Structure formats: C-alpha cells, structure tokens
Amino acid sequence: MLGIPRAARAARAARAARARWLATRRGGRYLLGTLVAATVTLAAAPLLCVPSLAQPWAEHQRRRAGTLLGRPVEPRPRAALRNLGWLVTQVVTGLPAGALALLLLGSLFLTPLITMLWWAFPTAPWLPVVSDRLTGWGTALPLGLTNLVVLAALAALALPPLARAHARCCLAVLAPSPAEHLVERVTELTRTRTDVLQAHSAELRRIERDLHDGTQARLVAIAMRLAVAGDSDDPEAAAVLVRQAHAETEDAMTELRSVIRTIYPPVLADLGLSGALSTLATRAGVPTRIHVGPLGEIPAAVEAVAYFAVTEALANIARHSRATEASVRVTRDGALLRAEIADDGTGGADAARGSGLDGMRRRAAALDGAMTISSPRGGPTTITVELPCA
C-alpha cells in the first residue's frame, strides 16, 4: 500500500464496499425470489407437470439465473423431461437456500426494531446471534449493534456465492441436451453466416463509398488542376494550380490511409497485438492497465477482431461508464484467445440496445467466437471476448 495516496485507498475501499453491498442485495433478492418460486412450484406441482405450463415457468427461472450471472440466455426447444426434473430440483434446492436468505435478511432488518423494544422482553434471550440479560439501554444498544454487524457480515459472505451456485445449478439442469445443442449450433452458424455476409457487403459498400466520394473525387480534382496548369500560358497561374494539386494530393493520401486503417490497422502489422493495445491505452479516455500474456502466432483476422473489440470497449467506457480506471487482459489458452475489458463505472452495458457492443458481438461471431457481458446496475462491467485461433 506504500505510495498510494490515502484518498485513493479510501475511494478504492468505498468502491469495494459498495460492490459487496450490491452483490449482497442482488443475491438476497434472487434467493428470496427463488424461495417464492419453489413455494409456488410445490403448491402448483400438478399444474406445472403440464408441458405447456412447465416450459414458460422453467424459461423464466433460466432468465433469472442468467441475469444474476450476467450470461445471455437464448430460448431453447421444449424439453418436457428436463423441465420436470427442474421442478424437483427447484423445490429441493430453492426452499433451503431461500429459507436461509429469509432468515439472515429477516434477522438483519428486525434486529434494530427488536433492540428498540428491549423493555418489553427484558429477560428473554431473543437476539439471534449474541444474547444476554437486558437491563437497560447500556446493554440493549451494544448487543443490538453487535448482532447487526455479525448478521450483515454473514449475509455479505453467504448470500452472493449461494445465489450464484443456485443460478449455475438452474442453468446446468435446464441446459439443452447434446442433440438440442447441435440444433442450436447449426441455427447459430446459419445466422452467423448471414450476419457475416451482410457485414461483408456493408463493409464493401462503405469502402467503395469512401473511395468514390473522397479519394477518387480528390484525384479527379488533382488531374484537372494539373491539366489546366499544363495548358496555361501564365507561369504564375500554373504554379498556383500545381501547389493546389500538391495540397489535394496530401489530403487524398490522408483519406486513403484512413480507409486502409479501417480495413486492417497498420499498427497491428508494425507492433503486433501487444504493442497495438499498449498504444491504444495511451489514447484511452480513462487510465487503462494493459496485460498481454504469451500469445504465440495469431491469425491476422483474430488480431484485428481483438483489436477492434478493445478499441470499441474503451471508447464506450470513456463515453458512457463514468469509470475512473479500466483494464485490458489478453491471454491465450490453447487455441482460444481471450480478451477481458473491465472498468469500475456505473454498469448497465447491454448489447441488445444496438450499440457498438452488438458490433463487437457480430465481429466475434463471424470467427466462431463469443462475447459475454457482466454489467449490473452500479457496476463494475466486464466484457469478455473469446476467439478461436485454430
């Protein structure tokens, strides 16, 4: 901690405490909802055994679990047996997990009220954690505060991991079978192929438009000026036209370099992915830490997609997140390249809103990759892009 200003340490501790509080609140809300859902499942079991009713109920639970874990949950084919198996799992796991959350949160919120009523139960050991004979405010207030701190710590430690474990169980039990997964895979590849063709067509039209409306127009103007200068009998006028043509040539070269940069950034060819990301971090709108592990040989298309993904993510952080710092971590695990972009901003990032995040997702999907976003309200945000290198 040496060398870190006290104000920075305090701000970091405050952000960590706020993140812990938000995680506890989300976990508690999820588990209480799970308790209600398990109770409804138990009470309405005969009705929920009907496949047409079990499917939407199971899909609702999948969406809840996916929201908690920050994972996109796509609709899946109807699977009656799997849905019925989940109804049993929902009751067996949801009731005890939800009951524990209710006990912790109920005790946490009732402790201050009970402390204020110590005089009504002066000899009853009613405090849930630390209890003793109450003889006055001098005894009631310290015991009440101790119980409040202990219960808050237990809730913060127990509820978030318990909620995530239940959510993962939900997604695992309701996950598509291998056959269903194959059908989904074929559908995804078909959709991705269509997206790639559309994106390729749009990219070609953009390049053609940039070259036609920009560079080509300037080259035509240069040719006309040089032709007029060659036919002119006035040396001064010819010199002016030549100077204008020279200036137009510089502008045309600048536009041409800009178009080329959008096709494949020259910095990647010059410095590689690691050097390009380090250069990118110096221009980011927020302080950014870069960590790039050993990557080995990477296909040029994968490098370009990873570079554009980090570029778009850092631009979004600077524009929308109100973050004070960001980090980029690029690693390779076998044939998989993984780029993680994180920030400590306000969260709420959503690729479904048609922002640049959707473009990142489509670029990754074009290479049979994937993008996941974890961005709860209040932050932090982590975007993970995974790209196959084989």
MARVEXDO-454146 format. One line per 4 residues: for each residue x, y, z of N, C-alpha, C. Coordinates in pm, whole numbers, plus 50000, padded with zeros to 5 digits. Layout:
! MARVEXDO-454146
X,Y,Z,X,Y,Z,X,Y,Z | ...;
! end
This chain:
! MARVEXDO-454146
50081,49880,50000,50000,50000,50000,50085,50126,50000 | 50219,50110,50008,50306,50226,50009,50297,50297,49876 | 50300,50429,49880,50297,50508,49758,50156,50537,49708 | 50054,50477,49766,49917,50502,49723,49857,50608,49816;
49808,50719,49761,49752,50824,49847,49638,50772,49932 | 49625,50833,50049,49519,50789,50140,49382,50806,50078 | 49362,50917,50005,49232,50939,49941,49201,50830,49839 | 49304,50786,49763,49282,50679,49666,49248,50548,49735;
49317,50519,49847,49285,50397,49922,49143,50401,49975 | 49103,50518,50025,48967,50532,50078,48864,50515,49967 | 48893,50573,49850,48799,50559,49737,48789,50415,49692 | 48904,50346,49690,48903,50205,49649,48825,50120,49750;
48846,50147,49878,48772,50073,49981,48623,50100,49972 | 48588,50227,49943,48446,50261,49930,48384,50189,49811 | 48458,50182,49698,48406,50110,49582,48391,49961,49611 | 48487,49904,49684,48478,49761,49718,48358,49734,49809;
48337,49823,49908,48223,49806,49998,48091,49820,49922 | 48088,49915,49830,47965,49935,49751,47938,49814,49663 | 48045,49760,49601,48027,49641,49517,47979,49523,49600 | 48034,49508,49722,47993,49399,49810,47846,49415,49849;
47805,49539,49879,47666,49564,49916,47572,49533,49800 | 47610,49575,49677,47526,49547,49561,47517,49397,49535 | 47629,49325,49550,47627,49181,49529,47539,49112,49633 | 47547,49160,49758,47462,49102,49863,47315,49130,49836;
47286,49250,49793,47146,49284,49764,47092,49203,49647 | 47173,49189,49540,47128,49109,49426,47110,48963,49466 | 47209,48909,49542,47197,48770,49584,47077,48746,49674 | 47053,48838,49767,46938,48823,49856,46807,48831,49780;
46797,48926,49686,46674,48938,49608,46651,48812,49525 | 46761,48759,49467,46747,48638,49385,46700,48520,49471 | 46761,48503,49589,46725,48388,49674,46584,48400,49730 | 46542,48522,49764,46404,48538,49809,46307,48508,49697;
46341,48551,49575,46258,48514,49460,46258,48364,49437 | 46372,48301,49462,46380,48155,49449,46292,48086,49551 | 46289,48139,49674,46202,48081,49776,46056,48089,49734 | 46017,48204,49683,45878,48219,49635,45852,48122,49520;
45947,48115,49425,45929,48026,49310,45920,47880,49353 | 46005,47838,49449,45999,47700,49496,45868,47672,49567 | 45818,47768,49643,45689,47750,49711,45576,47737,49609 | 45579,47823,49508,45477,47814,49403,45487,47681,49329;
45610,47638,49301,45629,47509,49233,45572,47394,49315 | 45597,47397,49446,45546,47290,49532,45394,47294,49540 | 45337,47414,49549,45192,47426,49562,45120,47393,49431 | 45182,47431,49319,45115,47413,49190,45178,47300,49110;
45236,47201,49178,45305,47092,49109,45216,47021,49008 | 45088,46988,49040,45006,46919,48939,44990,47000,48811 | 44974,47131,48824,44958,47215,48705,45089,47226,48628 | 45199,47241,48700,45328,47261,48634,45380,47134,48569;
45317,47020,48597,45356,46898,48527,45306,46897,48383 | 45217,46991,48351,45170,47004,48213,45281,47071,48132 | 45329,47009,48024,45444,47064,47950,45424,47207,47904 | 45303,47243,47861,45280,47378,47811,45291,47483,47921;
45276,47443,48047,45293,47535,48160,45433,47527,48218 | 45492,47407,48216,45626,47391,48273,45731,47466,48191 | 45716,47469,48059,45817,47533,47974,45835,47682,48004 | 45728,47763,48002,45749,47905,48033,45796,47929,48176;
45753,47845,48268,45798,47860,48408,45949,47832,48418 | 45994,47726,48352,46137,47695,48353,46218,47802,48281 | 46166,47855,48170,46237,47960,48097,46248,48087,48181 | 46146,48115,48259,46152,48231,48349,46264,48214,48451;
46279,48094,48505,46387,48069,48601,46524,48078,48534 | 46535,48032,48410,46661,48044,48337,46700,48190,48316 | 46602,48271,48281,46631,48414,48260,46674,48480,48390 | 46611,48443,48501,46652,48499,48630,46797,48459,48662;
46828,48332,48641,46963,48284,48668,47064,48350,48575 | 47030,48361,48447,47121,48426,48353,47145,48572,48386 | 47041,48642,48431,47057,48782,48469,47151,48797,48587 | 47137,48709,48686,47225,48716,48803,47371,48692,48763;
47394,48594,48676,47530,48557,48638,47584,48643,48524 | 47500,48728,48466,47546,48810,48354,47567,48731,48227 | 47491,48622,48210,47504,48539,48090,47381,48555,48003 | 47400,48567,47871,47283,48570,47783,47217,48433,47780;
47086,48431,47788,47010,48306,47788,46920,48308,47666 | 46951,48222,47570,46872,48213,47449,46755,48117,47470 | 46643,48141,47403,46531,48045,47411,46575,47907,47365 | 46518,47805,47425,46557,47668,47391,46435,47588,47351;
46454,47479,47281,46340,47394,47242,46271,47337,47365 | 46146,47298,47346,46070,47240,47457,46131,47105,47496 | 46154,47087,47625,46211,46962,47677,46133,46924,47802 | 46031,46842,47783,45939,46813,47893,46007,46745,48010;
46088,46640,47983,46151,46566,48092,46248,46654,48170 | 46322,46737,48098,46418,46825,48166,46345,46930,48252 | 46234,46978,48202,46157,47075,48279,46101,47011,48405 | 46052,46888,48395,46001,46819,48514,46113,46793,48614;
46231,46756,48563,46344,46738,48653,46381,46867,48724 | 46367,46979,48654,46398,47106,48718,46296,47141,48827 | 46170,47102,48809,46070,47131,48912,46111,47066,49044 | 46161,46942,49036,46207,46874,49157,46329,46945,49215;
46424,46979,49127,46545,47048,49173,46512,47183,49234 | 46414,47252,49175,46373,47383,49226,46324,47374,49370 | 46245,47272,49398,46193,47256,49535,46304,47214,49631 | 46387,47116,49588,46489,47061,49677,46595,47164,49711;
46636,47244,49614,46743,47342,49638,46690,47481,49673 | 46577,47517,49614,46527,47653,49634,46472,47679,49772 | 46404,47580,49829,46345,47602,49963,46452,47626,50070 | 46553,47539,50083,46653,47567,50189,46736,47692,50160;
46775,47714,50034,46855,47833,50003,46775,47960,50029 | 46649,47961,49986,46566,48078,50010,46535,48098,50157 | 46515,47987,50229,46487,47998,50373,46607,48059,50447 | 46729,48018,50409,46848,48076,50472,46856,48226,50445;
46828,48266,50321,46830,48409,50288,46725,48484,50368 | 46607,48425,50379,46499,48489,50456,46538,48503,50602 | 46602,48398,50658,46644,48403,50798,46747,48513,50821 | 46848,48518,50733,46953,48619,50751,46900,48760,50731;
46829,48782,50621,46780,48917,50593,46672,48959,50691 | 46585,48862,50729,46481,48896,50826,46541,48935,50960 | 46639,48858,51007,46704,48891,51134,46779,49023,51123 | 46841,49047,51006,46917,49171,50986,46828,49293,50997;
46710,49287,50935,46623,49404,50935,46538,49414,51062 | 46515,49303,51131,46435,49309,51253,46515,49342,51377 | 46649,49320,51372,46731,49345,51490,46718,49488,51543 | 46726,49592,51457,46711,49729,51511,46575,49750,51578;
46469,49693,51517,46336,49711,51577,46327,49640,51711 | 46380,49518,51717,46373,49442,51842,46454,49512,51951 | 46568,49569,51910,46651,49639,52008,46575,49754,52073 | 46493,49824,51992,46416,49935,52046,46308,49889,52144;
46274,49757,52138,46169,49705,52226,46225,49619,52337 | 46349,49647,52377,46411,49562,52478,46332,49559,52608 | 46267,49670,52639,46195,49680,52767,46075,49585,52774 | 46023,49543,52653,45909,49452,52653,45950,49308,52682;
46079,49276,52657,46129,49140,52680,46262,49148,52756 | 46263,49198,52878,46391,49225,52945,46471,49100,52980 | 46407,48987,52991,46482,48867,53033,46488,48761,52924 | 46421,48784,52809,46416,48681,52704,46541,48688,52615;
46607,48574,52590,46726,48574,52502,46683,48574,52354 | 46633,48690,52307,46572,48692,52174,46666,48740,52065 | 46780,48796,52101,46871,48841,51996,46931,48720,51924 | 46936,48719,51789,46967,48596,51714,47110,48548,51724;
47207,48634,51748,47347,48590,51749,47407,48603,51888 | 47411,48723,51941,47467,48749,52074,47353,48792,52165 | 47328,48719,52272,47215,48749,52359,47258,48742,52505 | 47195,48823,52586,47224,48826,52729,47105,48892,52799;
47107,48891,52929,47000,48958,53004,47010,49108,52981 | 46896,49170,52946,46892,49312,52914,46841,49389,53035 | 46923,49482,53079,46886,49559,53199,46869,49707,53169 | 46893,49749,53046,46880,49890,53011,46940,49917,52874;
46936,50045,52838,46990,50082,52707,47139,50049,52696 | 47210,50056,52805,47353,50026,52802,47382,49884,52760 | 47286,49794,52783,47302,49655,52739,47239,49632,52602 | 47121,49690,52580,47046,49665,52457,47120,49718,52333;
47172,49841,52340,47234,49902,52222,47361,49828,52178 | 47457,49799,52268,47575,49725,52222,47543,49587,52167 | 47450,49514,52234,47413,49382,52183,47343,49393,52047 | 47255,49491,52033,47186,49509,51905,47283,49543,51794;
47379,49633,51823,47478,49670,51721,47567,49551,51685 | 47606,49472,51785,47688,49354,51758,47614,49255,51669 | 47487,49231,51700,47408,49141,51617,47395,49194,51475 | 47376,49325,51461,47361,49385,51329,47487,49365,51246;
47602,49389,51306,47729,49374,51233,47753,49228,51195 | 47730,49137,51289,47754,48996,51261,47661,48945,51151 | 47532,48981,51158,47437,48936,51057,47469,48995,50920 | 47509,49124,50917,47545,49186,50789,47666,49115,50728;
47765,49082,50812,47882,49011,50761,47845,48872,50709 | 47760,48801,50784,47717,48669,50738,47641,48677,50607 | 47554,48777,50594,47478,48793,50470,47571,48824,50353 | 47669,48913,50375,47762,48951,50268,47848,48834,50226;
47884,48747,50321,47970,48633,50288,47892,48516,50227 | 47768,48496,50272,47696,48375,50233,47603,48393,50114 | 47533,48506,50104,47427,48517,50004,47478,48525,49860 | 47580,48608,49828,47623,48613,49686,47670,48478,49632;
47761,48404,49701,47802,48276,49644,47690,48173,49641 | 47601,48177,49741,47489,48083,49741,47395,48111,49624 | 47370,48238,49597,47283,48274,49484,47347,48233,49352 | 47477,48258,49337,47544,48220,49212,47544,48068,49194;
47564,47994,49304,47564,47847,49295,47427,47797,49251 | 47321,47853,49309,47187,47810,49268,47159,47847,49123 | 47203,47966,49080,47181,48007,48942,47255,47914,48845 | 47380,47878,48879,47454,47785,48793,47386,47649,48788;
47331,47605,48902,47258,47478,48905,47136,47485,48814 | 47067,47598,48817,46949,47616,48733,46987,47605,48586 | 47091,47677,48546,47131,47674,48405,47183,47537,48364 | 47251,47468,48458,47304,47336,48425,47192,47234,48405;
47094,47235,48494,46985,47137,48484,46900,47162,48360 | 46879,47289,48328,46794,47323,48214,46872,47342,48085 | 47002,47310,48086,47083,47326,47965,47033,47230,47856 | 47042,47271,47731,46997,47182,47622,47078,47053,47618;
47014,46947,47572,47082,46819,47554,47179,46829,47436 | 47268,46727,47418,47360,46733,47303,47288,46749,47170 | 47177,46678,47151,47103,46691,47025,47046,46831,47010 | 46988,46884,47118,46934,47020,47113,47046,47121,47093;
47159,47094,47157,47272,47184,47140,47321,47183,46995 | 47320,47067,46930,47361,47059,46790,47265,47139,46702 | 47136,47127,46729,47038,47204,46653,47063,47354,46672 | 47086,47394,46798,47114,47535,46825,47242,47580,46756;
47340,47491,46754,47467,47525,46691,47451,47547,46542 | 47377,47458,46477,47352,47474,46334,47274,47604,46307 | 47175,47631,46391,47098,47755,46375,47187,47876,46394 | 47274,47870,46497,47364,47982,46523,47462,48003,46407;
47515,47894,46352,47608,47906,46240,47538,47963,46117 | 47413,47920,46095,47338,47975,45983,47315,48125,46000 | 47277,48164,46122,47255,48307,46148,47385,48385,46138 | 47493,48324,46191,47623,48392,46185,47669,48410,46041;
47647,48307,45960,47685,48317,45819,47609,48431,45752 | 47481,48443,45782,47403,48553,45725,47456,48688,45772 | 47486,48697,45902,47541,48823,45956,47675,48857,45890 | 47759,48754,45871,47890,48780,45810,47874,48831,45667;
47784,48767,45591,47763,48812,45453,47709,48954,45449 | 47614,48984,45540,47561,49119,45544,47666,49220,45586 | 47745,49184,45689,47850,49274,45735,47956,49295,45626 | 47991,49185,45555,48089,49196,45447,48037,49288,45336;
47911,49270,45300,47852,49355,45197,47849,49501,45240 | 47809,49524,45366,47807,49662,45415,47946,49723,45420 | 48046,49641,45457,48184,49691,45463,48234,49726,45323 | 48203,49643,45224,48244,49673,45087,48178,49802,45038;
48049,49818,45069,47980,49941,45027,48041,50063,45094 | 48078,50049,45223,48139,50162,45292,48274,50199,45230 | 48357,50097,45203,48488,50125,45143,48471,50188,45005 | 48377,50133,44927,48353,50189,44794,48306,50334,44804;
48217,50361,44899,48167,50498,44915,48278,50592,44958 | 48363,50547,45053,48472,50632,45099,48571,50662,44987 | 48602,50558,44907,48696,50579,44797,48634,50665,44687 | 48506,50641,44657,48441,50714,44548,48417,50860,44584;
48361,50881,44704,48325,51019,44742,48442,51099,44794 | 48546,51030,44842,48659,51101,44899,48781,51099,44811 | 48853,50987,44811,48981,50980,44742,48966,51000,44591 | 48867,50931,44531,48852,50944,44386,48818,51087,44346;
48731,51153,44422,48697,51292,44388,48819,51382,44396 | 48902,51361,44496,49023,51443,44508,49120,51415,44393 | 49134,51288,44355,49223,51256,44244,49176,51319,44113 | 49044,51321,44091,48990,51386,43972,49022,51536,43974;
49007,51598,44092,49038,51740,44103,49186,51766,44077 | 49272,51676,44128,49417,51692,44105,49447,51684,43955 | 49390,51583,43889,49414,51567,43746,49368,51689,43667 | 49253,51744,43704,49202,51862,43633,49293,51982,43654;
49340,52003,43776,49428,52118,43802,49560,52104,43725 | 49615,51981,43728,49741,51960,43656,49722,51978,43506 | 49606,51933,43453,49579,51952,43311,49569,52099,43275 | 49499,52176,43358,49486,52320,43333,49623,52388,43345;
49702,52344,43447,49835,52404,43463,49922,52376,43341 | 49911,52255,43284,49990,52222,43167,49951,52301,43044 | 49824,52340,43033,49777,52416,42918,49787,52566,42938 | 49821,52609,43058,49822,52753,43088,49947,52819,43030;
49928,52941,42980,50040,53021,42931,50095,53114,43039 | 50026,53117,43155,50068,53205,43264,50146,53121,43366 | 50277,53140,43378,50356,53060,43472,50309,53073,43617 | 50269,53194,43657,50226,53214,43797,50097,53137,43824;
50002,53145,43729,49876,53072,43747,49902,52922,43748 | 49993,52877,43662,50026,52735,43660,50089,52691,43790 | 50176,52775,43845,50239,52741,43973,50136,52731,44085 | 50038,52823,44083,49931,52817,44185,49853,52686,44173;
49820,52649,44049,49745,52524,44028,49826,52402,44072 | 49957,52404,44047,50041,52292,44089,50045,52283,44242 | 50055,52401,44309,50055,52399,44456,49922,52345,44510 | 49812,52388,44447,49682,52337,44489,49671,52186,44467;
49725,52140,44354,49723,51996,44327,49807,51921,44429 | 49918,51979,44469,50002,51916,44571,49928,51904,44704 | 49859,52013,44742,49782,52009,44867,49672,51904,44860 | 49603,51898,44744,49499,51797,44726,49557,51656,44735;
49680,51638,44684,49745,51507,44692,49768,51465,44837 | 49813,51559,44922,49833,51529,45064,49701,51490,45129 | 49594,51564,45098,49463,51531,45156,49416,51393,45108 | 49437,51364,44979,49395,51234,44926,49471,51121,44993;
49600,51140,45019,49679,51038,45087,49630,51017,45230 | 49595,51128,45296,49542,51117,45433,49412,51037,45435 | 49321,51066,45343,49195,50993,45338,49217,50846,45303 | 49311,50821,45210,49338,50683,45172,49394,50604,45291;
49484,50667,45370,49537,50599,45489,49426,50572,45589 | 49330,50666,45601,49218,50646,45694,49133,50527,45651 | 49108,50513,45522,49030,50399,45473,49104,50269,45498 | 49234,50268,45469,49313,50147,45489,49315,50108,45636;
49321,50208,45726,49327,50179,45869,49201,50107,45917 | 49085,50137,45857,48962,50069,45897,48955,49926,45845 | 49035,49894,45743,49037,49757,45690,49128,49669,45776 | 49248,49713,45798,49342,49642,45886,49438,49746,45944;
49429,49773,46073,49511,49879,46132,49660,49856,46109 | 49731,49951,46049,49874,49933,46027,49953,49908,46155 | 49902,49961,46269,49975,49943,46394,49985,49796,46430 | 49888,49715,46387,49897,49571,46414,50011,49508,46335;
50025,49550,46209,50134,49496,46128,50270,49543,46179 | 50274,49665,46234,50402,49720,46279,50442,49669,46417 | 50347,49665,46511,50380,49637,46651,50322,49506,46703 | 50233,49442,46629,50166,49325,46682,50054,49364,46777;
49978,49265,46823,49862,49294,46908,49903,49358,47039 | 50009,49309,47103,50052,49363,47232,50091,49510,47219 | 50173,49542,47122,50215,49681,47103,50100,49770,47062 | 50009,49718,46978,49895,49798,46935,49804,49832,47053;
49782,49735,47143,49697,49762,47259,49765,49860,47355 | 49896,49850,47371,49967,49946,47456,49955,50087,47400 | 49965,50100,47267,49947,50231,47204,49804,50279,47223 | 49710,50187,47211,49569,50223,47228,49541,50273,47370;
49605,50213,47469,49581,50251,47608,49625,50395,47635 | 49728,50441,47565,49775,50578,47587,49675,50681,47535 | 49587,50638,47445,49488,50731,47389,49349,50711,47451 | 49337,50618,47544,49206,50592,47604,49161,50710,47689;
49030,50723,47703,48977,50835,47779,48986,50820,47929 | 49020,50700,47978,49038,50676,48122,49170,50603,48142 | 49232,50614,48260,49356,50539,48286,49332,50389,48266 | 49417,50328,48184,49395,50188,48145,49522,50106,48166;
49506,49992,48234,49616,49898,48252,49605,49788,48146 | 49717,49754,48085,49721,49651,47981,49807,49535,48028 | 49751,49415,48017,49829,49294,48043,49807,49198,47926 | 49914,49164,47858,49907,49071,47746,50002,48956,47775;
49947,48836,47786,50028,48719,47812,50093,48666,47685 | 50167,48557,47694,50225,48495,47574,50113,48449,47480 | 50118,48497,47356,50011,48468,47261,50052,48375,47148 | 50180,48370,47115,50222,48288,47002,50173,48345,46871;
50164,48260,46771,50118,48302,46639,49965,48313,46639 | 49915,48428,46594,49771,48451,46590,49733,48490,46448 | 49627,48433,46393,49582,48474,46260,49551,48623,46255 | 49577,48685,46141,49557,48829,46127,49412,48869,46154;
49317,48786,46110,49175,48819,46132,49141,48820,46280 | 49199,48727,46356,49174,48722,46500,49234,48845,46568 | 49358,48881,46529,49420,49002,46584,49333,49124,46558 | 49283,49136,46436,49203,49254,46401,49075,49260,46483;
49006,49147,46498,48882,49146,46576,48909,49179,46722 | 49016,49121,46779,49050,49152,46918,49084,49300,46935 | 49159,49355,46840,49197,49496,46848,49073,49586,46838 | 48985,49559,46742,48865,49641,46726,48773,49626,46847;
48766,49506,46906,48682,49487,47024,48732,49571,47141 | 48863,49570,47166,48918,49651,47274,48899,49799,47244 | 48919,49838,47119,48900,49978,47081,48758,50024,47110 | 48660,49944,47067,48520,49981,47088,48485,49982,47237;
48535,49882,47310,48504,49876,47454,48562,49997,47528 | 48686,50034,47499,48745,50150,47566,48674,50279,47526 | 48630,50289,47402,48555,50407,47360,48423,50416,47436 | 48355,50302,47453,48230,50302,47530,48254,50339,47676;
48364,50289,47732,48396,50323,47872,48414,50473,47887 | 48489,50533,47794,48515,50677,47802,48387,50758,47784 | 48295,50711,47699,48176,50788,47668,48064,50770,47770 | 48047,50647,47822,47924,50618,47895,47941,50573,48040;
48057,50521,48079,48062,50445,48204,48089,50529,48329 | 48144,50649,48312,48187,50732,48426,48292,50659,48511 | 48371,50577,48446,48473,50499,48518,48594,50585,48548 | 48666,50547,48654,48791,50615,48689,48913,50534,48645;
48893,50407,48612,49003,50325,48562,48947,50206,48486 | 49031,50154,48397,48992,50038,48317,49112,49945,48306 | 49085,49823,48267,49193,49726,48249,49161,49638,48129 | 49267,49596,48060,49255,49505,47946,49351,49390,47971;
49297,49269,47966,49377,49149,47988,49355,49055,47870 | 49462,49025,47798,49454,48937,47682,49542,48815,47709 | 49484,48698,47703,49557,48573,47728,49518,48471,47622 | 49598,48367,47616,49568,48258,47524,49572,48127,47600;
49467,48048,47582,49457,47917,47644,49440,47815,47533 | 49551,47753,47492,49545,47660,47381,49510,47731,47251 | 49398,47691,47192,49354,47751,47065,49254,47863,47086 | 49241,47912,47208,49141,48014,47239,49209,48142,47287;
49181,48252,47220,49229,48384,47262,49118,48452,47341 | 49152,48501,47458,49052,48564,47545,49095,48707,47577 | 49005,48801,47553,49029,48942,47587,48923,48986,47687 | 48968,49034,47804,48877,49082,47908,48899,49231,47928;
48793,49308,47910,48799,49452,47929,48707,49487,48047 | 48763,49546,48151,48687,49574,48273,48699,49721,48310 | 48597,49772,48379,48603,49909,48430,48525,49916,48560 | 48545,50023,48635,48477,50041,48764,48365,50143,48753;
48302,50151,48638,48198,50251,48614,48062,50212,48668 | 47958,50275,48611,47823,50262,48663,47749,50140,48612 | 47807,50067,48515,47743,49945,48467,47625,49972,48377 | 47543,49869,48356,47425,49881,48272,47452,49862,48123;
47571,49813,48085,47600,49791,47943,47515,49677,47890 | 47459,49695,47770,47369,49595,47714,47384,49594,47562 | 47428,49480,47507,47448,49470,47362,47317,49474,47286 | 47205,49447,47355,47076,49443,47286,47025,49581,47250;
47090,49686,47296,47043,49821,47266,47092,49871,47130 | 47161,49788,47055,47205,49829,46924,47327,49918,46924 | 47405,49915,47029,47524,49998,47041,47642,49928,46974 | 47762,49986,46995,47882,49923,46940,47907,49786,46997;
47847,49754,47113,47865,49621,47171,47808,49513,47080 | 47698,49544,47012,47642,49446,46920,47735,49424,46802 | 47802,49530,46757,47902,49513,46652,48017,49425,46697 | 48060,49441,46824,48164,49354,46879,48118,49209,46878;
47994,49188,46920,47942,49050,46924,47939,48990,46784 | 47896,49068,46684,47889,49015,46548,48028,48989,46491 | 48124,49076,46522,48262,49052,46476,48316,48921,46535 | 48290,48901,46665,48338,48777,46728,48267,48655,46670;
48136,48666,46649,48060,48553,46595,48104,48519,46454 | 48151,48618,46380,48197,48592,46243,48315,48497,46241 | 48393,48493,46350,48507,48400,46359,48475,48280,46448 | 48344,48256,46470,48300,48145,46555,48341,48169,46700;
48350,48296,46737,48382,48332,46875,48257,48374,46952 | 48277,48426,47071,48165,48465,47156,48203,48585,47240 | 48102,48660,47281,48121,48773,47370,48020,48766,47484 | 48067,48784,47606,47978,48787,47722,47998,48919,47796;
47892,48965,47858,47894,49093,47930,47841,49071,48070 | 47916,49116,48169,47869,49121,48307,47870,49268,48347 | 47750,49328,48355,47743,49472,48379,47618,49506,48459 | 47612,49466,48586,47495,49501,48667,47486,49651,48690;
47367,49698,48719,47347,49839,48752,47433,49876,48873 | 47510,49979,48860,47602,50019,48965,47743,49969,48941 | 47760,49878,48842,47893,49830,48807,47943,49721,48901 | 48062,49672,48877,48151,49705,48764,48109,49630,48638;
48178,49661,48527,48149,49598,48398,48270,49517,48352 | 48244,49395,48305,48348,49312,48245,48296,49256,48114 | 48368,49283,48007,48334,49230,47875,48441,49128,47837 | 48399,49009,47803,48490,48902,47765,48464,48861,47623;
48570,48866,47541,48562,48823,47402,48653,48702,47386 | 48596,48592,47337,48673,48469,47316,48674,48436,47167 | 48795,48414,47114,48813,48391,46971,48898,48267,46949 | 48854,48174,46866,48936,48057,46834,49052,48097,46742;
49171,48046,46771,49289,48080,46692,49327,47970,46594 | 49262,47856,46602,49298,47743,46515,49245,47765,46375;
! end
